Amino acid sequence: ALYPHLTVFENMAFPLRLLRHPKMSNDEIYRRVTEAAEVLGITQFLNRKPKALSGGQRQRVAIGRAMVKDCKVFLMDEPLSNLDAKLRNQMRAEIILLRKKINTTFIYVTHDQTEAMTLGDRIVIMKDGFIMQVGSPSQVFDKPDNLFVAEFIGAPKMNIAKTNLVKEGGKYYVTPFGSKILVDGEKGAELKKRGYESQEIILGFRPEHTVLSKKAEGACHATIAVNEMMGSELHLHVVTDDGSPVIIRVPTIQLTDKEREEMVAGKDIYFTFEGKVMHFFNPETEVSLFYDAPAPVEEKPE
């Protein structure tokens, strides 16, 4: 909130005049305000009043008002929530550049996961006042600790299915939607290391990691319910044979014009996903199987 009767300069100088440190002269106040305005790119607006500014410019003035006090930490509580989509994207980029310029800690509260993923170096995901996970954007996306984090991060949200983890001949398989898919790579090795046996699990796989395939062993059959054209990609909302909903993100560049036209409601398709992109959760605790049980301690030779 800016004071409508004060200029941009006076709005930014107000906290310094209010504090009025004994040794802070008008020259010092002028220096701090002009330096902050230069960093924010609002020097040409210093003599204007808030009503003559755009929403994004007002946001920068508000940030500048905090900057002049040489704060150690900036607390930002959903600062972009009242802006339209285009301006929100612009201000998000500006805040990223601003943070690099002033090299100060930002604690940024948001319900928008896109803001959290693009702005944050370290993300704290909370639910009902409890911390669900703390980590970098890549950690919370690639290695969610629990089902809540897995579904919260990512758009569209992660596909979830109750299924079975099957151990056969030293290898692991999952059996969602009547299919049987090998769990290979690091995920399979980690399951073996932790000594898991066949059991019920909650399987998670992301729409962007799901690929269309031809009818083959391991492929899942489904019927298209809704086709959302997003420009560079299609969001296919499909229903599997057991009635489970699944979302598939398909880049349009991978499809011919004929294939794109055929992706209509009622069309039968097959899809699959690799073991390395699967996520496994305990159906009772909803905690990742990779965190639900401690890794076994290697036995030392006698």
Salt bridges, closest charged atoms under 4 A:
GLU10 OE1 - ARG17 NE 3.31
GLU28 OE2 - ARG31 NH2 2.60
GLU28 OE2 - ARG32 NE 3.16
GLU35 OE2 - ARG31 NH1 2.91
ASP70 OD2 - ARG32 NH1 3.63
GLU78 OE2 - HIS111 ND1 3.19
GLU94 OE1 - ARG60 NE 3.20
ASP121 OD2 - ARG99 NH1 3.53
GLU151 OE2 - LYS157 NZ 3.56
GLU168 OE1 - LYS180 NZ 2.85
GLU190 OE2 - ARG194 NE 2.81
GLU197 OE2 - LYS167 NZ 3.58
GLU208 OE1 - ARG249 NH1 3.68
GLU228 OE1 - HIS235 ND1 3.85
GLU228 OE1 - HIS237 NE2 3.01
GLU233 OE2 - HIS235 NE2 2.88
GLU233 OE2 - ARG249 NE 2.95
ASP241 OD1 - HIS221 ND1 2.67
ASP257 OD1 - ARG260 NH2 3.95
ASP268 OD1 - HIS221 NE2 3.71
GLU274 OE1 - LYS276 NZ 3.72
